[in-house]
Amino acid sequence: MATQTSPFAKLLKYSDILIAIAVITIVVMMIIPLPSIILDLFLTLNITLALVIVMVALYNIEPLDFSVFPSLLLVTTLFRLALNVSSTRLILLDGFAGDVITSFGNFVVGGNPLVGFIVFVILIIIQFIVITRGAERVAEVGARFTLDAMPGKQMSIDADLNAGLISDVEARQRRRTIQREADFYGAMDGASKFVKGDAIAAIIIIIINIVGGFAIGMLQRNMDITQALHTYTLLTVGEGLVNQIPALLISTATGIVVTRAASDSNLGQDIVGQLLTNPRIFFIASGVLLILAMIPGLPGIPFFLLGSICFGFAYLLRQNVVDAAKTELSMQEEKEIEEVRKPENVVSLLQVDLMELEIGYSLIPIVDTAQGGDLLNRIVMIRRQCALEMGLIVPTIRIRDNIQLKPNAYIVKLKGIEIAKGELLLDHFMAMNPGTVAEELVGIDTIEPAFGLPALWIPDFNRERAELAGYTVVDAVSVLATHLTEVIRAHGAEILGRQEVQTIIDSVRQTNPAVVDELVPNLLSVGDIQKVLAMLLRERVSIRDMVTILETLADNAAITKDVEVLAEYVRQALARQISRQYVQNEILTCLTIDPQLENTINAGIQRTEHGSYVALDPQTMQLIINSLNQELPKLTERGYSPVVLVSPATRLYFRKLTERVAPNLVVLSFAEVDPTTEVQAVGMVKI
């Protein structure tokens, strides 16, 4: 089935032939006389082309969208000059140049040649001095700045290409656009010279027509002076107006094209969108016009009419702004509703902050730096302290105010679950009796939240007295900071995640790549290392010496993959660090356990694929707990840490047996005690 071709497609197919015929016709017009009917048609065509060009310039968005304009400007100028020659020939030969020129001479200027001449001169001045000269200057400056900016634009394209922001195709397209801009403005600079020359030629042609027509009318047609002057001046002015009106339109189009700035809309939309946006401007203009209407001596009706129009226009604009705001708000609300309805947005609700601190409204001043609060700085120091003492990377602690809490209360959450709480009195100090002070203080009884010690909230004026008496006195913010620090230490194993471990490993790799590359991932995964580190943190063992920890894991991971056993090897490698925390004057004061109890524990060890545990009967377990409770006061009453020293094979399992009933009990093995340290046993746990 044959495909039908539209007339427009055929026109595009033979457009080169049509343009060539048109240019040849324009040149022939200057040589061959044209009948008046053909001249009328061509003059009308000239006006039509000018209107089309102006409309294209108005609806044009980018100057390069009308890149053919310089060439079109040359063709239309040549066409206009050819019409000038043809109409001049008919005027001088026949004293008649068609109905179009005659109509312009009689109707437009009222048959008065003097008025027509003045109007013609005014059009020439407007075109030559204002529009043409301005467009020429803008085109010249545009071409100069475009050429000057080309190196910078080329470098910007190369930078984007090297950065991978654009592809080779986009880079070539941008370079082609820059080159076309330079060519366009250069061509416009040259083409504007034709418009300028056309204006000059129009002045010369009208003078020649008037002088020549006057001479021919008197000498060849036997006209008197008045008749010759009236006839040929009227025809010449009509011919000049017919040609200069299209010239003026095309000059205006030239100015519009070269003065268009970068925009996403056409000229009409830009003007309306940028001028008619603020109703206040038209309210002010309306007020000024109405005031002028009331001044005696000025024509009141025009000012009053225009002032009323501006007022009505301002009112409509304001209503439009209000309606647009309401529409935008409604669309925003609908968009938010749609966003909420989207299933993927539920994912954001699954995000849980690792650590949170919620405070009552009375505690907001300790967070607000404008009110002198320094809690944020304290938290920064806490994170630094935990990194130095424990080797733990504490994540950002999110602080929120919670109106559901008591005004002076606060809670600490871990993964969205409350793990600690307390209350503060900002205008009081907390005083704690170290056990050696007999003097009583008047205050509000409370419990120190970090260690559970009895304390008092005392007013500021009693602070000095309490310190002189021997009380330990701290401010409310320090109480919260100390509590938060202890919470982090107690839950360090839960805070340390795989991502934090990966960050630590990456940091070690920068200085000790050999040990990291040997261990991860060939021997252990990041998850296995995280489990080992969590076991250490659970017993308050610092993991700051990460190089030693990783080297120990690398030495033993080939033997066993049991993370509990690996953690014991690491503890032995950190023996000096661990035992030094509990040594006083080179003496480790502790409890020991009966060898028979050790044998009982070792005999009850059960090993499974999920780990090992101790299986003892309830009666034996109760005997161990009772004995431990009887022996621990021998340490705590003397001011020593609750430490139990056991054999390496028993340490892990004795810790598992006692961690629930004595969470603060420190269980050390003989392998974790520095050889230079003297051990002093003050009691023995037995059954």
Protein Blocks (a to p, Z undefined) as FASTA:
>chain_A
ZZdddfklmmmmmmmmmmmmmmmmmmmmmmmccdfklmmmmmmmmmmmmmmmmmmmmmpm
blklmmmmmmmmmmmmmmmmmmmmmmmmmmmmnopabjklmmmmmmmnoopaklmmmmmm
mmmmmmmmmmmmmmmmmmmmmmmmmmmmmmmmmmmmmmmmmnopacfklmmmmmmmmmmm
mmmmmmmmmmmmmmmmmmmmmmmmmmmmmmmmmmmmmmmnopafklmmmmmmmmmmmmmm
mmmmmmmmmmmmmmmmmmpccdfbdfklmmmmmmmmblklmmmmmmmmmmmmmpghiafk
lmmmmmmmmmmmmmmmmmmmmmmmmmmmmmmmmmmmmmmmpmklmmmmmpccfbdcdddf
klmmmmmmknopaklmmmmmmmmmmmmmnopacddddddddfkbcfkbccddeehiafbd
cdddfkbccdddehlafbdcdddddddfklopacddddfklmmmmmmnopacddfklmmm
mmmmmmmmmmmmmmpcfklmmmmmmmmmmmmmmlmmmmpmklpcfklmmmmmmmmmmnop
afklmmlmmmmmmmmmmmpccfklmmmmmmmmmmmmmmmmmgghhiacdddddfklmmmm
mmmpccdfkbccddddfklmmmmmmmmmmmmmmmmmnopacdddddfklmmmmmmmmmmm
mmmbccddfklpcfkbccddfbdcdZZ
